[in-house]
């Protein structure tokens, strides 16, 4: 429990009276100051009584709020808009991939390379997120992640040969990986992080909901090429470049380093974070979760077309239903989750999603499948934000960017690797194998989540 006394650093000369009376603690109460907690690099609490100044780590200041400092309101708007664009990107794969196959005359496995190629970018983001923060600050991250995606979308919109499409998706993956890692870590340290992360990922879901509608309409109703959708993507990300960069303009590398020191060290935070068991559990959970999410969103249209034999437009709308359910789950369940605790809530959500996925698989009806997949999206929606919150509660503050950044970027690798792997299975066994694969992935997520340490009860009230 946080102390009501503020810890004040004193010059050695001021500590001489304490040295004369070692049996007494030196504590100077200050009125009307926010309570603080000190952490060592290992995440320990304030030092034991009798040694109030020995071996303390940096003092953790009061958490920022969505409106304090006031610039955070503008920054949150910029981050929410970036996640809206992020959702549009991820959900567009499922809508356009049948037409990419037809345009370039590709097999399932080759077309699945558009899922796999962002892996390189996400892997680089996992390794370099924390060093880039320390070099350029959040201002540099805002400019770099949006610029990478803008360049990729401009190239794709020119309808290049398929190998070029695969290559530039890797660049988009780097931008998305940095975005995902950075803004999850930043909001994860704020007050009311469950609610704010739910809203942020809800914006991702809104973008993911409208993206298949736009892409499907452009291709099936207007008869335009699949690549014309990226005219829109290039336009919205151009706005994001200016919005994010100006919002975080004062967040330089020097400011970031000053606010994220660990016992005087500024380097090697990723190395330290990778020694934490929680980091690897969260990374594995995010990898399977994001992989499942993008696999469902990416292959559901193909499944409805070729297994449920639905027309093209209704098939495209099932992807919209999935992403709409995911969005609604993040916007609503994000407020319920902290009241029952992340550990229990996520377990319940996964069990409900498993049940619905089983119904989707076993009942051969287009209508039942469409409803079931929307409800699966609803219950898996809050899983990623809840994982980020759990990590912030189980790890010391100075490791948040490195640990969450690494875990989120590994999750992005899941978005690349697992849909590609499913594409390979589909190539060999047919699209009907999609549902048992997804069912297995949901079961794996339950097992990984239960490996997390118990979150102390008082942390749910943070």
N, C-alpha and C positions, 0 to 999 in steps of 0.2 A: 504494500500500500504506500502511495506517495506520501512523503512527509509534508507537514504544513510549514516547515521552516525552510527558507531558501539557503542554499549552500553558497557561501561567499569566499572567493579566493583571496588570500591575504599575503602580504609580503612576509618574508621570514621573521622580520623584526616584530611583527604584530603577533606572532605565535609564541613568543617567549613566555608569556604567562601560562600558556597551556603546558609548556615544557616543565614549568615549575610545579604544576599540579596535574600530573598525568592521569590521576584518577577521575578528573572532571572533563566532560565534553565541552568543547567551545561551540556554542550554537547561538547565533544572534537572530532573533525573530524580527522579520520585517512585515509590517501590515500591508494587506491588500496586494500581495504579490501572488502570481500563479504558482501552484505547487509544481515541483520539479522532481525528476528521478534521475539518478546517475547510473550509467552503464559502463562496465568495462567492455573491452573488445569481445569478451566471451559472453556478454549479455547479463552479467551479474548485477544485483541490486546495489544500492549504496553501501559503503563499507560498514563493518560492524561498529557498534558503539565503542568509544575509547580510542578510535583511530579515524576521526572525522575528515582528515585531509589526506591521509596516506593512500596512494594508489588509486585515486578516483579517476574515472574516465571523463569525457566531456559531459557537461551538463546538458540534458535534453530540455529544450525550451518548450513552452506551451505550443500545442499543435496549431498549425494554421487552420483557418476555417474557410468556407467557400467565399466569404465576403470580408475576410480579415487576414492580410491587408486587402484594401479595396480593389487593387489590381487583379486579385484572384478571380473576381467575377468575370473580367475580360479574358483572363487566361483559361478559365474553365469553359467559356464559350468557344474559344479557339480549339481546345482539346476535344470537346464534344463534337465540333464540326469535323475535326480530323478523323475521329472514330466513325462518324457517319460515312465519310469517304472510304475508310478502311472496310466497313461493312459492304459498301457497294462493290468494292474490288473483289472480296472473297465470294460473295454470292453470284457474281457475274459468271464464274467458271461453269457452274451447273447449267446456266441458261444458254451459254454460247458453245459449250463443248460438242453437242451433236452437230452443230453447223460448222465448227472448225474441222471435225472429222470429214464432213461432206466436202467442204471447200478444198481441203488439201488431200482428199482421198486417203485417209489414215485409218489404221486399225485402232482398237481400244487402247492397246498398250502404248502405241506411239503418241496418240492424242493425250494420254495421261502424263506425258512429259511436261505439260503446262502446269501440272500440280507439283511435279518433282523439282523443276528448275529453281523455284524460290528457296529451296533448301539451302543453297549456297549462301544466299543473302541472309537468311535467318541465322545460319551458323556463324557468319561473320558478326552479326549483331550480338549474338550471345557472348562472343569473345571480347568485343571491343566497346560494348555499351558503356561500361564504367570508365575506361580510359578516355573515351570521347567526351563523356560528361566532364571529366577533370580538365581536359584540354580546352574545350570550347563552351562548356556550360550548357544549360538548357536552350539558350539562344541558338547555339550551333547545332544542337540536336534537332530543333524545330526546323531550321533551314535545310539541314542535310536530309532528313527523312522525307520531307515533302518534295524536295528537288529530285531525289532519286525516282520517286514515283511519277513525277511530271515528265521526266525524260523518257521513262519507259512507256507511258501512255501515248506520248506524241509519236514515238516510233511505231507502236502497234497500230495506231490509227492510220498509218500510211500503208497498211496491208503488205508488210514485207514477207519474204519467204518464211516457211515454218521454222527453220533453224534459228532465224533472227528473232522470231516470236519467243521461242524457248529461252534464248539468251537474255532478252530484255526482261523477261519475267523474273530472272534472278536479281536484276537491279531493283525491280519493284519489291521483291522479297527483302532486300536489305533495308529499303525505306520502311516497309511495314514492320519489320523486326525491331528497328530502332524506335519507331512510334509506339509499338506495343509495350516494349520494355520500359521506355522512359516515362510515359504518362501513367501506366499502372503503378510504377514505383512512386511517382510524385503524389498522386491522389491517395495511394495506400497509406501515406504517412499523415494525412489530414484528419481533422475531426470529422465524425460521421462518415467514415470511409466506406462502410457497407452501402449506405444510401447513395453516396456520390459515385462509387464504382458501378453500382447498379444502373444509375442514370447514364454514365459514360458508355457502358456496354449496351445499354438500351439504345443509345444513339447509333452504335454499331449495328444493332438489330434493325433499326429503322432504315438505315442505308441498305442493309441486306434484304429487307422486305421489298423495297421499291425497285431495286436493281434488276431482279429477274423480270418484273413487269415491264420495265422500260426496254430491256434487251429483247425479250420475247416479242413485244409489240413491234419494235423496229424491224425485226427479222421476219416474223410471220404475217404481220398485218401490212406493213409498209413495203416489204420486199427488199429492204436494204441489206447490205453485207454486215456480217457479225462485227467486223472491225469498226463500223461507224459508231457503235456504242462508246468506244474509247474517245471520240470527240467530246462527249459529255464528261467522261472521267478527267480528261486533260483540262477542261474548263473549270470544274469544281476544285481540282487540286491547285490550279493557278491562284484561285482565291485563297486557298489554304496557305500557300507559301507566304503571302503578304500578311495574312491574319495571324498565323502562329509566330512568325518572326518578330512582328511588332509587339505582340503580347508578351513575349519573353525577352525583349531586347536588353533589359538590364540584368538578365540572368547569365552573367559571364562565367567563364571557367574559374576565374579567381574567386568570385562570389560562391560558386559551388564548392570549391576546395575549402574555403573558410568555414562553410557550414556543415561539412561532412568529414571531419577529422576523427581519427580513432587513436587515442593515446599518442597524439603527435604524428602519427603516420598518415600519409596521403596516398600511398601506392599499395598495390597488391590486394585491394579489397576483394576482387574477384577470386583470387587465390584463397583468401581467408573464408569467403562465402562458400566456396566449394568444399571446404572441410566440414561444413555443417550438414548434418543428416537431413534436416528440414528442407534445405535447398534442393537436394536430389529427389526427395519424395515429391515436392511441389513440381519439379521439372518433369518427372515421370507422369504425374497426374495431368499436367497441362498438355504434355505431348499426346497422351491418349485422348484427352477431352477434345482438344482442338482438332486432332485428326478425325475423331468421330463426327464432330460438328460439320467440318468441311466435306467429309466423305458423304454424309447424308445430303447436305445442300448441293454438293457437286454431282452426285449420281442419281438423285431422286427423279429428275426429269427423264433421264434415260430409262430408269426402271419403270416408270409409269407408261412410257411410250411402248416399251418392248415386252414387258411382262403383264401389265394391266391393260395394254392395248388401247390406251386413251388417246384422243386427238392431241395435236401439238399444243394448242393454246391451254386447255385444261391441265395438261401435264406440266406446262411451265408454271401455272398458278399453284400447283402443289408445292413447288419450291418457295413461292411467296408465302403460302400458309405456314410452312416450316419456320421461315425466318420471322414471320409475324408472331407466331407462338413464342419463339425465343425472345423476341423483343418484349412482349407482354410479361413473360416470366421474369426478365431482368428488372423491369420497371415496377413490378408488384412484389415478387418474392424477395427482392433485395431489402424491403422494409420489414418483412417477416423474419428473415434469417437471423439477424442479431438478437431477436427476442427469444429464440429457442436454441441458439448456439450454432455456430458453423458446422461443428462436427456432426451433430445429430441431423441438422437440416439437410446437409448435402447427402448424407446416407439415405434419408427418406426420399429425396428428389430422385436419386439414382434408381432406387427400387421401383418407384412409380414409372420412371422412364423405361426400365426393363420390361415391366408388365405391358406397357403400351406398344413397345417395339415387338413383343411377342404376338400381340393382336395384329399388328400391321403385317407381320410375316405370314400368319396362319389363316387369316381371313381374306380370301381372294376377291375382294370388292374394291373398286376404285374409290367409292365414297368413304368406306370404312378406312381405307388406307390414307386418304387425304386428311380425315379427322384425326386419326391416330398419329400421323407424322407431325401435325400441328401441335398436338398435346405433348409429344416427345420433345419438341422444341421448347415448349413452355417450361417443362420441368428441368431440362438441362441448361436453360438460359442462365440461371444465377451461379452455375458451378465455377466458372472462371473468376468472377469477382470475389466469390467466397474463398477461393483458394488464395487469392492475393491478400485478402484480409487476414486469413489464418497465418500466412507467412509473416506479415508485419507484426502480429501478436507473439509469434514464437521466436523471432530473430531480433537482435539489437538494431537500433536505428541506423547506425553507421554502415550496416550491411544491407540495408533495404534495396538500394539501387542496384548493387552488384548481384545480390541473390535473386530479387524479383526480376531484374533485367535478364539475368541468365535463364531463369525458369521460364519466363514468358517467351523468350526467343527460342528456347528448346520446344515450347509449345508450337511456335510457328513452324519449326521443323516437322512437327507432327502433321501440320496442315499440308505440308509438301509430300512427306514420305508415305503416310497412310493412304491417302486417296490414290497415289500412284500404285501402291501395293494392291489396293482393291481393283484398280484397273487391270493389273496383271492377272488377278484371280478371275475377273470378269472375262478376260480374253480366253482363259483356259476353260472355265466352267460355265460361263454365261452370267447374265445380269441378275438372274434369280438368286445367286449366292450373296448378293449385297446384304440382305437382311440378317442371315445367321452370322456374318462377319461383324456387323454393327452390334448385334446382341452380345457377341463375345467381348467386344471392346468395352461395352458398358459394364459388363461383369468385371473386367480387369480394373476399371476405374474404381469400383467399389472396394476391391482388395487394396489398391494403392492408397486410397483415402483413409482407410482404417489403420494404415501404418503410421499416420501422423500422431505425434504426441498429444496428450490431452491438453486442451487449452484451459488455463485456470478460469474458474467461474467468473472472477471479477473482471477478466479481460473482455468478456462479452458485453460489459457495460461501458467499455471505453468509448 
